[in-house]
Amino acid sequence: MKKILFSALVALMLVACNQAPKCYKIIGTLETDEFNGNWVYLAEGVRKMATEVLDSAQIVDSKFEMKGVANEPKMLVAVVTDSNRQMVEQGVGAYFILENGNIAMNVDTAYAMTVTGTAFNRAYAEYDSIILSFDERCRVIAEGEGSNAEKFEAITAERNSYKETIKSLVLPYVGTQPAIKMVKDIKHLFSNDELAELLPADTDKARTAEQPYMAVGSYLTDEATPHADGDTIRWMDVISQHDYTLIDFWASWCGPCMRSMPGLKELYAEHVGEHFEIIGISLDKSRDNWLGAIERLGLNWVQLTNLMFWDEPMVKRFEIPYIPSTMLVDREGKIIIRNPNHDELKIYLAR
């Protein structure tokens, strides 16, 4: 009897899934047969695959299929795994929006997974593409013809266009889990007024009258943090002496941070003095590792840390979601720009 009831429920679900948009249907194809017998898992993050899989399907004849009901849109990761839910060594996977409707996933011969289908997934793909191409657009401006003033105007317009396009993609979905994550991942672009429009108040606990988000246009408070030489340095004692100061959140264990250092050293050598300074805030836990990286890399600017990893107070105060993460401030402590890329910094500092 139980078997009959279960079969009936499955049949009802399959019928309902054909009546879009009441259910989701994921059709997956792979342009290689080397993953036959492996599995595709859906979870809220790679680290959650072991305990919180939301759906799964086995790959047979280079295809897989999933069906179900999404009560609300949710950003998930789809990952090709082995039978132990470990990602295959080729690292095949992609983030996407699970929502009711027809969703197609394709894995090409280079192991890249692409997701197409529903309206929200199209918006997310455009969002991703805009973010990935922004640095290249800035590089073209920086290396092109024109005065620095003209380049500054062009690169400012590019960032504003970038921001407005992101807003237009997110606004139709405000309040949903994917939209909240999309905004928070690039929160540094927006003013507090814009964040009030894009993020429901109960999802943005730091945005309060007592402690608003440190958005562009905000002023730093005078923080004090231990220096590499053992003294405690007040930030404004440094900031007030320079036209611009770059606050750089980094760590010796962070690969992207290490790769960013040659560019910072180049800018520092060119502009150091009354015009420019850098304050490095490390998320290291080991003093030896921190000081060793400073010496090995030849970092001659101000270096501060509480050696508290992600519990570093200023990481929490400025809501730093990843490193490297930077802020350019003027001598009054006003935030001019958050997370500028290398070309934006070059143009700002040449003013």
C-alpha positions in Angstrom: 0.0 0.0 0.0 2.8 2.4 1.0 4.5 1.6 -2.4 1.3 2.4 -4.3 0.9 5.7 -2.4 4.5 6.7 -3.0 4.2 6.0 -6.7 1.0 8.0 -6.9 2.8 11.0 -5.2 5.6 10.8 -7.7 3.2 10.7 -10.6 1.4 13.7 -9.2 4.6 15.6 -8.8 5.7 14.9 -12.4 2.4 16.0 -13.7 2.6 19.2 -11.7 6.2 19.8 -12.9 4.9 20.0 -16.4 2.6 22.8 -15.4 5.2 25.6 -15.2 6.0 27.5 -13.1 4.8 25.3 -10.2 8.0 23.2 -10.2 11.6 23.2 -11.4 13.0 20.8 -13.9 16.8 20.7 -14.4 18.1 19.0 -17.5 21.9 18.5 -17.5 24.1 17.5 -20.3 27.9 16.9 -20.4 30.1 17.1 -23.4 32.3 14.4 -22.0 31.6 10.8 -20.8 34.3 10.7 -18.1 31.8 11.5 -15.3 29.3 8.8 -16.0 28.3 7.2 -12.7 29.2 10.3 -10.8 26.7 12.5 -9.1 25.5 16.1 -9.3 24.5 17.6 -5.9 22.8 20.9 -5.1 23.6 22.6 -1.8 23.8 26.2 -0.4 27.6 25.9 -0.5 30.4 23.4 -1.3 31.1 22.9 2.4 27.4 22.0 3.0 27.3 19.1 0.5 28.2 16.5 3.2 25.2 17.4 5.3 22.7 19.6 3.6 22.1 18.3 0.0 18.9 19.8 -1.4 18.7 17.6 -4.5 20.9 15.2 -6.4 21.0 13.0 -9.6 23.4 10.5 -11.0 25.0 11.1 -14.3 24.0 8.4 -16.9 25.0 8.6 -20.5 26.4 12.1 -19.9 23.0 13.3 -18.8 21.2 14.0 -15.5 17.8 15.3 -14.5 16.2 16.7 -11.4 12.6 17.7 -10.6 11.0 19.3 -7.6 9.2 22.3 -6.1 11.0 25.5 -5.1 8.9 27.3 -2.5 11.1 30.4 -3.1 14.1 31.3 -5.2 17.4 30.2 -3.7 21.0 30.6 -4.7 22.7 27.2 -4.7 25.8 25.5 -6.1 25.6 22.6 -8.4 28.7 20.4 -8.1 29.8 17.2 -9.9 31.0 14.8 -7.1 32.1 11.3 -6.5 29.9 8.8 -4.5 31.4 10.3 -1.2 30.1 13.8 -2.1 33.6 15.0 -2.7 34.0 17.4 -5.7 35.8 15.8 -8.6 39.4 16.9 -9.0 38.5 18.9 -12.2 36.4 21.2 -10.0 33.2 21.1 -12.0 30.4 23.3 -10.6 28.6 26.6 -10.8 26.3 28.8 -8.6 22.8 29.3 -10.0 19.3 30.2 -8.9 17.0 27.4 -8.1 13.5 28.5 -8.9 10.5 26.9 -10.6 10.7 26.6 -14.3 13.0 24.9 -16.8 16.7 25.1 -16.1 19.5 23.7 -18.3 23.0 22.9 -17.2 25.8 22.1 -19.5 29.4 21.0 -18.8 31.8 21.5 -21.7 35.0 19.7 -22.5 37.0 22.2 -20.5 34.9 21.3 -17.5 33.1 24.7 -17.3 29.5 24.5 -16.2 27.0 27.0 -17.6 23.4 27.4 -16.4 20.5 28.9 -18.5 16.8 28.9 -18.4 14.7 31.0 -16.0 14.5 34.8 -15.8 16.3 35.0 -12.5 19.1 32.8 -13.8 19.5 35.1 -16.9 19.7 38.1 -14.6 22.3 36.3 -12.4 24.4 35.4 -15.5 24.4 39.0 -16.6 25.3 40.1 -13.1 28.2 37.7 -13.0 29.4 38.8 -16.5 29.3 42.5 -15.6 31.4 41.9 -12.4 33.9 39.8 -14.2 34.4 42.3 -17.1 34.5 45.5 -15.0 38.3 45.3 -14.4 39.0 44.8 -18.1 36.8 47.9 -19.0 38.8 50.0 -16.5 42.1 48.7 -17.9 41.0 49.8 -21.4 40.2 53.3 -20.1 43.5 53.6 -18.1 45.6 52.5 -21.1 43.7 54.5 -23.6 44.2 58.0 -25.0 43.3 61.2 -23.1 44.3 63.2 -20.1 44.1 61.9 -16.6 41.1 64.2 -16.0 39.3 62.6 -18.9 40.2 59.1 -17.8 39.0 59.9 -14.3 35.7 61.1 -15.7 35.4 58.0 -17.9 36.3 55.5 -15.2 33.9 57.2 -12.7 31.1 57.0 -15.3 32.0 53.3 -15.9 31.7 52.5 -12.1 28.4 54.4 -11.9 27.0 52.5 -15.0 28.2 49.3 -13.4 26.4 50.0 -10.2 23.2 51.1 -11.9 23.1 48.0 -14.1 23.5 45.8 -11.0 20.7 47.7 -9.3 18.4 47.2 -12.3 19.1 43.4 -12.3 18.5 43.0 -8.5 15.5 45.3 -7.9 12.8 42.9 -9.4 13.9 40.3 -6.8 14.5 42.5 -3.7 14.0 40.5 -0.5 14.7 37.1 -2.0 17.7 35.1 -0.7 19.6 35.3 -4.0 19.1 39.1 -4.3 20.3 39.6 -0.8 23.4 37.6 -1.4 24.1 39.4 -4.7 23.9 42.8 -3.1 26.0 41.9 0.0 28.7 40.5 -2.3 29.2 43.9 -3.8 27.8 46.0 -0.9 30.8 48.4 -1.2 29.3 49.9 -4.4 26.3 51.4 -2.7 25.4 54.3 -0.4 23.3 53.6 2.7 20.2 55.1 0.9 20.7 52.7 -1.9 21.1 49.8 0.5 17.9 50.7 2.2 16.2 50.2 -1.2 18.0 47.0 -2.1 18.2 45.2 1.3 15.3 44.6 3.6 16.2 46.1 7.0 16.0 42.8 8.9 18.6 41.2 6.6 21.2 44.0 7.1 21.6 44.2 10.9 24.7 46.5 10.6 22.6 49.2 8.9 21.3 51.1 11.9 21.1 54.7 13.0 23.7 53.9 15.7 26.2 52.2 13.4 25.4 52.6 9.7 27.4 50.7 7.1 30.6 52.4 6.2 29.6 53.3 2.7 31.3 55.6 0.2 31.0 59.1 1.7 31.1 58.0 5.3 33.8 59.2 7.6 36.1 56.9 9.5 36.2 57.1 13.3 39.6 57.4 14.9 40.6 53.7 15.4 43.6 52.4 17.3 45.4 49.2 16.3 48.8 47.6 17.3 51.7 48.3 15.0 54.3 45.9 13.8 56.9 47.5 16.1 54.6 46.9 19.2 53.2 50.5 19.5 49.5 51.3 19.1 48.8 53.6 16.2 45.8 55.8 15.9 44.6 55.7 12.3 43.8 59.4 11.9 47.4 60.2 13.0 48.4 58.7 9.7 45.5 59.5 7.5 45.5 63.2 8.4 49.0 63.6 7.1 48.2 62.5 3.5 45.9 63.4 0.6 44.9 59.8 0.2 45.4 56.7 2.4 44.6 53.2 1.2 43.3 50.8 3.9 44.3 47.3 2.8 42.8 44.3 4.6 45.1 41.3 3.9 46.8 38.2 5.4 50.0 36.2 4.8 47.9 33.1 4.2 45.7 34.8 1.5 46.9 33.9 -2.1 45.0 36.7 -3.8 46.5 39.2 -1.3 50.0 38.0 -2.1 49.3 38.4 -5.8 48.0 42.0 -5.2 51.2 43.1 -3.5 53.4 43.9 -6.5 50.8 46.3 -7.8 50.5 48.0 -4.4 54.3 48.3 -4.2 54.4 49.9 -7.6 51.8 52.5 -6.6 53.4 53.1 -3.3 56.9 53.7 -4.8 55.4 56.2 -7.3 53.2 58.2 -4.9 54.5 57.7 -1.3 54.8 60.9 0.6 52.4 63.6 1.6 50.1 62.6 -1.3 49.7 58.9 -0.4 50.1 56.3 2.3 48.9 52.7 2.9 47.7 51.2 6.1 47.8 47.4 6.1 45.3 45.6 8.4 46.3 41.9 8.7 43.9 39.0 9.5 46.9 36.9 10.5 46.8 34.9 13.8 50.5 34.3 13.9 52.8 37.2 14.6 55.8 35.4 13.1 53.9 34.7 9.8 52.7 38.3 9.7 56.1 39.8 10.2 57.7 37.2 8.0 55.4 38.2 5.1 56.1 41.9 5.6 59.8 41.3 5.4 59.8 38.8 2.6 57.6 41.0 0.4 59.3 44.2 1.3 56.1 46.0 2.5 57.3 49.4 3.7 54.0 50.9 4.6 52.2 51.0 8.0 51.3 47.5 9.2 48.7 47.0 11.9 46.9 43.9 13.4 45.3 42.5 16.5 46.2 39.0 15.3 42.6 38.0 15.6 41.9 36.4 12.2 38.3 37.1 11.0 37.5 38.4 14.6 39.7 41.5 13.8 37.5 44.3 15.2 37.9 46.5 12.1 36.9 43.6 9.8 33.6 43.5 11.7 33.2 47.3 11.8 33.7 47.7 8.0 31.9 44.4 7.2 34.8 43.0 5.1 33.4 39.9 3.4 36.7 38.8 1.7 40.3 39.7 1.4 42.0 41.5 -0.2 39.6 44.3 0.5 40.5 48.0 0.3 39.2 51.5 1.0 40.7 54.8 -0.3 40.1 57.7 2.1 41.1 61.4 2.1 42.9 63.2 4.8 39.6 63.9 6.6 38.9 60.2 6.8 36.1 60.3 4.2 35.8 57.1 2.2 36.3 58.0 -1.5 35.9 54.6 -3.0 35.7 51.0 -1.7 37.5 48.1 -3.4 39.0 50.1 -6.3 40.8 48.0 -8.8 44.4 48.7 -9.7 43.6 51.0 -12.7 41.0 53.0 -10.7 43.7 53.6 -8.0 46.2 54.7 -10.6 43.8 57.3 -12.0 42.7 58.5 -8.6 46.3 59.0 -7.4 47.4 60.8 -10.5 44.9 63.6 -9.9 
